[in-house]
Amino acid sequence: MFKSLTLTEDEARAFEARRAAMRAAQDRPTDPNAGAPPVADDPGGYNAAWTDPGTTLGRIRGEARTSWIVEPADGKLPYSAEGRKLLQATLAKARNTFDGPEDRPLGERCILGFGSTAGPPMLNVLYNNHYEIVQTRDTVAIVVEMNHDARVIRLNDKTHLPAHIRPWMGDSIGWWEGDTLVVETTNFNPGEVLRPYFAATIYISEDAKVTERFTRIADGQILYQFTVDDPKVFTQPWKAEMPLNAAKGPVYEYACHEGNYSLPGILAGARLAEKEGRAPESVDLTE
């Protein structure tokens, strides 16, 4: 909806006012006399009580941003034709394969959080966007709130693991350039190439290299910058930046799918379809 990567302060405030009004409307109590909602194919999954997307735009150095991506200049992911085919094919398999839990996305299986929240790169998603950074002399650990994933970055070893060792979240090594922590990650797990998150789903191949830069620019803010270099998927390396803002702790436990019956329900529905001699219904690939 925006034509530039930054907005004037007047434009930003007008957008934020509209956003605040929409959130206020969503937060109003439900009319007890409204009756049941109309019949629909999709009744929806979340209401406003479960999410808190905020009402303000992200700002970096005082600029209101419309995209975290700063290169390419249009703020969009530079997929190649082949890269987009990989994204669509992998997404189709994830959305339409019901043979067993091993074929379902990592977020459904509580292995990593959905989207690219575990990273790298670490991207904000619907909720649970906190990170706890713990530093020792030889190591920096980043604990991701969603699914409490912990990425361990080695500071005393600039040699990556052998190519056949591919942990979740890749293999990260780091070093200091002045006051900036630079982290290079390779050796991504092939099971992590798809990072599904509604319209913000991304595909990063197992051969990618992600370089992150963490710079404290204020008492309560770290500037997080990263570059994704992945010729298998993109026409050029792409760069992005976002603010990491301090929050008072503690980070509470993320109980992944505690009491959630969706995954057994999905698989049970597929088994019933097979029993009845039909294929499970295909899922629309709209991104």
Disulfide bonds with the S-S distance in Angstrom:
Cys110-Cys256 2.12
